Amino acid sequence: MKKIILSALIFVGAMTLNAQDDAPKLSVSGTVDVYGTTNTVDGPGTPGLLIANPVKANGFGLGMANTVFSYDGAKSGVVADLAFGPRADDANMAGAINQLYAYYNVSESVTITAGQFNTFLGYEVISPAANFNYSVSYLFNAGPFSHTGVKLDYAASEDLSFLLAVTNAHAISSADASETGATQFGAQVGYKGQYLNFIYGTYDAGSVSDALFIDYTGGFDLSDSLFLGINAAYSYSDDEEKGYQGVALYIENTISETFALGLRPEFFSLTSADDSEDVLALTLTGSAQLDDNLKLVTELRYDSSDDYKIEGFTSDDATLEKNVTALTIAAVYSF
């Protein structure tokens, strides 16, 4: 009798554990980052800091406080990604909302997502915890940050994936309706960690409807410790006769379990029918993982251009600064 009762208890316990495994789960994660910066220009500012006015950055500053609430079920779930601070103000599309979307797993290989979600273009992301560098590239600043609409992800195999998206024009805030029907169509093909992305449509409510964005993002392990990431992008509108193009490399060398050194060379160009404005940026970054949650990022960045207005830097007589060197030290805490 005792064996029967014990077997029954084990069975009920196993069923309870299985039920708990299938139950929706709430998870909370996030980041906090702060920095100190200085430059060689006679005035404040640091190129590439993702804040609304990078020309005003100097001394000590705040990045953002980011908290992500994720409620995941067996077939569906929601994500509420909230961010506050200067870095978030530059990237968020609706107040404190960085992302807010729901998803449904149609099958093991097909997922439909609706709401506001971060862009699938580019190598870098808004959160500094997920980037190797603390400052961001010109390509990241030029492209969209987020989209509001619907996307479908299809994993054809472990190596091959596809994405299709229909969204509002990415310069329309998700706090506002797309009253003019400004729409973009997006697509992605991914193969073994290499991604080719496309967006076509209207940039904002009042712009032309033929803006084309083509973006390649990928990377390769050159050795056990050396990684090469690549981001190349092209955008142009025939009606407006303007766009941009550029390429950035991400060379990252893992020195030890707690320290890595990286170099990001980037060439970026604003193009038009009659002219182009070019800028070269070199970013040397050391990333030290102090413990499981806290990393210290030290970054030396050099920006040079004869004709591109580097993040708004001008001298007293309003002439363009052709070279800017900035040193930034940032602390990024993840939980």
N, C-alpha and C positions, 0 to 999 in steps of 0.2 A: 504494500500500500504506500509506504514511504517513497519507493522508487517511482510509483505512478504520480504521486503528488509532486515529487522533485522534477520529473520529466515535464509535467504540466507547467510548473513554474518557469522552467527553462524556456519552454515553448512560448509562453506569454511574454517573458522578458525579451526574447528574440524578436517577436512580433512588434513589441513596443519600440525597440531600437530601430527596426526597419521603418516603422511609421515616423519616428523622429528624423531618420535620415531623409525621408521623402518630404518632410514638412518644410515650408519656406523658411529661409534663414536670413536674419538681419545682420549685416556686417557694417562696421564703421571704420574708416581709415582717413588719413589726411596728411597734410604737411604744414609747416610754418617756416618761413625763411626771412632772414634779415641780412643786411650787407653794410660794408663800408667801402667807399670808393674815392679815388682822386684821379686827376688827369694833368696833362702837360699844357693844356690851354689855359689862358688867363681868364678863368671863370669856371662855373660849375658845369656838370654834365658828364655823361659816360655813354658812348655809343652802344646800342644794342640792349640796354637795360629795358626790360619789358614793363615800362610804366608809361602813363599817358604823356608825360613831359620829360623824356630822358635828358634833355638839355639842362634841366634843373637839378638833376641828381648830383649830389656831392656830399662828402662826409658820411654820416651814417643814415641808413634809410630802411624802410620796411618793404618787403616783397608782398607776400599775401598769406593769409590764414585760410587753408583749404580743408573742408570736411566733406567726405563722400559717404552717403548713406545708400546701401545697396540691399534690396530685399529680393532674394533669389528663390524661385520655386522650381519645381521639376520641369515645367513647360514655359513659365513666364516669369517676369520680374520687372522691377523698376529701379532706377538710379536717380538720386538727387545729389548733385555735385554743387556745393556752395562754396564760394570763394570771396574773401573780402580783402581790401588793401589796394595799394597803387598798381601792383602787377595785375590784379584781378580787374581793376577798373579799365585797364587798357584792353583786356581780352574778353570780358563778359559781355554778353549781348542783351541781358535783361537784369539790371540791378546786380544782386549777389549770385545770380544763377550762372554757373559755368556750363553745366549740363543738366538736363531734366528730360528723361525719356523712359518709355516702357518698351519691353521686347517680348516676343513670343517665338518659341522654338517650334516651328512647323514640323520639323523632323530633326534627326541628329545632325544633318548637314545644312539645313535651311533655317535662318533666323530673320525675322522681320522686326525692325526697330522704328519707332515713331516718337518724335519730339525734337528736342535740341540736343545735338551731339557734336563733339569735337571733330574737326575735319579729318578726312582720311588722306589728305595731301601732306607731303613734307616729311622731314626727318625728325624735327623737333616738336615738342608739345608745350602746352601752357605751364604745366606743373614743373618747377625746377628740380624736383626730386627725380623725375624720369629722364632729364637731360644730363649729359656729361658736362656741358658748359653751363655757366650761369647766365651770361648774356646770350641773346638769341641772334640768329643770322638775319641778313637782309631778306633772304628768301622767305623765312618764316614771317617776318613783318609784312611782306608784300602779299602773301597768299591769304586765304580765308582762315579764321580761327575756328569757327563753328558753323553748323548748318541747322536749319529748322525745317523738318520735313519727314520723309519716310525713306528708309533704305532696306535693301534685301541683301543678306550675305549668304553665299553658297559655297560650302567647302566640298569641292568635287573629290578631293583626296587629301592625304596628309600634306602633299606638296602644292596642290593647285587650288586656288580660290578665286571667286568672282564676287563683285559688288555692283549693285545698281542703286541709284538714288534719284529721287525727285524732291527738290527743296525750294524754298524761297531764295531769292537773290541773297547772297551771303552778307551783303552790307546792310540788309534790312534787319533791324533789331527784332528779336523774338518777342519783345514786348509790344510790337506793332504788327498789325495785320498787313499782308501784302495786297494793299488795296488796288494796285495797278496790275496784279497778276504776274509780277516779275518772278520768273521761274528759272531754275538751273537744273540741268540734267548731268548726273555724275556716274562714273563707272571706274572700276578698278579690276585689274588682273594681277594676281599674285602667284609667284612660282618660286618655291624654295627660298623664301625670305626676300625676294626681289619683287617690287611693286611698281606697276605702271598705272598712273591715275589720269583721269580726264574729267574736266568740267566744261560745260558749254551753256551759255545763256546770258541772262541779264545780271550785271554786277550789283546795281541798286535800282531803286524805284524810278529814277529819272535818266538812266543811262541806256546805251544801245543794247541790243539783244544778241550780239554776235561775239561776246567775249569768250575767248578760248583759253583754257588752262591745261597744260600738259606737264606732268610731274613724274619723275622717276626717283624712287627711294629704295635703297638696298644696302648691302654690305657683305663683306667677306672676311673670314678668319684667315689672316696671312700666316699665323703661327699660333701656338698655344696661348701666347700672351699678347699678340699684336692683332688689332682689328682695324679694318678700313671700311668706314661708312661713306655713302655717296648720296647726295641730293642734287638733282639737276632739274631745272624748271624753265618753262617758256610760256608766256602769256601775250596775247595780242588781240586787238580789235581792228578789223579793216575799216569799220565805219568811223571810229575815233582816231585811227591811224596812230595808236600808241600801245605800249605794253612794257614788258620787262623780260629779262632772261638772266640766268646765272647758274653757277655750280658751286657747291661747297663739299669739301672732303672732311671726314672725321677720322683722324688717325689716333687711335687710343692704344696705349701700351700699359698693360697691367704689370706693375713692378713687383708688387707683393699682394697679399690678401687684403691689405688695408690701404694701399696707395696705388694710384694710376696717374699717368701723365698723358696729355692729349694735345694735339695741334689741329685747329680748324682753319685751313686756308679757304677763302671765299672770294669769288669774283662775281660782281652783280652789276647789271646795266639796265637803266631806264631807256627805252627806245621809243622813237617817234618817226614820223615820215621823213623828217629832215636831219635829225640829230640823235645823239645818244649821250647819256651821262653815266660814267663808269666809276666804280669804287672797288678797291681791293681791301680786304680785311683779313688780318692774321690774329688768331686767338690761341694763346698758349695757356693751358689749364692743368692745374694739379688738383686732384681730388683725393682727400684723406678721409677714410671711414673711421671716425673716432670710437664708435660703438655700433650696436645693432641699429640704432635709430638716427644718430647724428653724423653728418658729414660736413667737412670744411672744404670749401672750394676757393682756391686762389687762382686769379685769372689776370693775365697781362694781355691787353688787346691793342692792336695797332690798325688804324683805319687811314687810308690814303686815297685821295682823288684830286684831279685837276679841275673837275667841273661838277661833281656831285656834292650837294649840300649835306655834309656828314651830320646826321641827326640834329640839324638846326644850328650847328656851330658856326658862328661868325665873329669876326673881330670888331673892334669899336667902329671902324669905318664901313662895316657891313660887307666887307669882302669875305669870300669863302675861306674857311680854314682847310688847307689841303692835307694836313696830317694831324691826327689826334692819337695820343697814346694814353691808355687808362689802366690803372691797377685797381682791381676789385677783389675783396675777400668777403665771402658769404658763408653763413651757417644755415644749413638746411636740415630740419628735423622732420622725420617721417614716423608715423604711427599707424 
